[in-house]
Amino acid sequence: MDFMLSLIGYAVGLGNIWRFPYLCYKSGGGAFLIPYVIFMLLCGMPLFFMEVTYGQFASLSPVTIWSISPLFKGVGYGMVIISGIVCIYYNIIIAWTLYYLFTSMQTTLPWSNCDNEWNTEFCALRGTENSSAWSNSSLFSNLSEFGGYNASALSLASNLTTNITKIPPSQEFWQRQVLQITEGIESIGGIRWELFGCLILSWIIVFLCICKGVQSSGRVVYVTATFPYLILLILCVRGVTLPGAMDGLRFYLIPDWNKLLTFQVWGDAAVQIFYSMGMAWGGLITMASYNKFHNNIYRDAILVPLMNSGTSVFAGLVIFSVLGFMAHETGVDISEVATQGPGLAFVAYPAAIARLPISPLWAVLFFLMLLTVGLDTQFGMFETMTSAFVDEFPRYLRNKKLVFTIGMCVVEFVLGIPCIMEGGIYILQIMDWYCSSFSLMLMSLIECLVIAWVYGADRFYKDIELMIGYQPCIWWKICWKFITPTIILSVWLFSIISMTPVTYGDYEYPQWSVVLGWCLSLVSIIPLPVVAIYEISKADGPILQRIIKLSKPSKTWGPALQKHREEYYATLEPSERPDFVPVSAPGVKSHLDPFNLLFNLYHGLHLLGKKFRLIYLEKFKSLLKTLDCYL
């Protein structure tokens, strides 16, 4: 149960709440579900199944697990680097959420009116002024999800035209009070001390929840993974009972079949599936590595993606019912208030909540939901990073994991400080735009090809059978070898073709910052060739022989426990069975563990004593027979 909840919490991220509903509305309503489900079956679920199976079988972190094919160990380093970078700015979003949560705890929401010191003469509530005053404004601009789920069009709600005359108070609160945004990245400004405090608090929460690894985070997820569903249910019940809610749901779900004829809709569906399920981040491998060897991973790999997609659809009901209410109250078309990303979470939805009775209560519930959803994903990414280092350098870090975790929290906090400065949103935009747009898909493609072709899909099927007692249907093998790599390659090319230079609303970045962004993009890709060259240089023999040898599993590859490893060796040809080399894996006690040594010593002495007892018993029986003869 711990694993299922952790996996659901990790996979269900902010994109399920603030990106999928908008994509569904924009891409043909209910018709969008057709390409979405197709890509989930052909790409999302096969990759998800592959990664969690991979992690459970070897019980290793994303770097060490590449003993399956050491030539490609750089893929593991790339996964860890991406998770580390995203951890930096994902906690910025959590800090924003904490700020909104605290400011919601008052009788009047600060973004519900224009009577605050940060408001300008342009501030006005929608529906209180002539609608023509809003006609030329793009108030709730098209936003993407932070965290790498879509690094294509992140422009916060600052995308205003020159003709704008009225600005809603929720937007002025976001820009002028929360961010206090500057004119550009050249004017970085000072630290936003309120956000600084929220960022400290967010890292303290993360540390306290994962300081003992899965022992602490496993208990926390019982709350953080289930609480969002409770709040979503409450918000949904409240939302659908509001006037105008049905109009919002019609915009969200009524299919526009003509949209299916556009390539953009299919591309958006594939990208959403790819990023929303957490593949190639290393988190799925890390969490699965703590499983028992014979856990039914096949069942989990089916249920979690279905839960993920179901959450996305359900979140859309919550979002669009309230946006429909807002459109009804203000007398504008819902297309003017529908948006995605931070513009939805911190501008549009709060504006709608402010119009509800007892609005602070609904605001607190909404931001608590965002907080728990964000923390679950953050736990997975941070644990991926720390466990990778500990497993790769056990001699130095195994007994100092707590200190190392504190150190990593401090480092990540310091690296995040520029993002909470007045111009920090421009830095965060670059990080989100470039850090994972190309590398994630490239690493997924390599991972899929290595396991399906280099290691072998047939051999991987035997590994699965060893764990769950039977082989899955041939469908997964076909996907891994042919369908899934083709889709990944197509989506990768689609992302490259549709990629545009980084922007923030109407602001265009200077050339030096674009170059910096591309350098950031290469940081996670560089380990692939560098590690491969390093591994080749260490090996013996001709170059071609080294490459062939490094493509095959190393001596340490296999299940972590010896009894499972012996079962694994029985499935191999004699020439494929290397000598057993104990490995220290997360969640599995090493054979060199003192407790294991004592247990093995006791077990050995017990067997030895049992053997001697049998010998002496036979001798005693023989002696009795001899005496009986004499008597």
Secondary structure, DSSP 8 states (H G I E B T S, - for coil): -HHHHHHHHHHS-HHHHHTHHHHHHHTTGGGGHHHHHHHIIIIIHHHHHHHHHHHHHHT--TTGGGGGSGGGTHHHHHHHHHHHHHHHHHHHHHHHHHHHHHHTSSSS-TTSSS-STT--TTB--TTSS-GGGGTT---S-----TTTT--S----TT---TT---B-HHHHIIIIIII---SSTT----B-HHHHHHHHHHHHHHHHHHTTTHHHHHHHHHHHTTHHHHHHHHHHHHHHTSTTHHHHHHHHHS--GGGGGSHHHHHHHHHHHHHHTTTTSSHHHHHHTTS-TTS-HHHHHHHHHHHHHHHHHHHHHHHHHHHHHHHHHHTS-GGGT---THHIIIIIHHHHHTTSTTHHHHHHHHHHHHHHHHHHHHHHHHHHHHHHHHHHSHHHHGGGHHHHHHHHHHHHHHHHGGGGBTTHHHHHHHHHHHSSTTHHHHHHHHHHHIIIIIIIHHHHHHHHHHHHSS---HHHHHIIIIIHHHHHHHHHHHHHHH----EETTEE--HHHHHHHHHHHHHTTTHHHHHHHHHHHHS-S-HHHHHHHHHS--TT-S-SSHHHHHHHHHTS-GGG--------BTTB--TT-HHHHHHHHHHHHHHHHHHHHHHHHHHHHHHHHHHHHH-
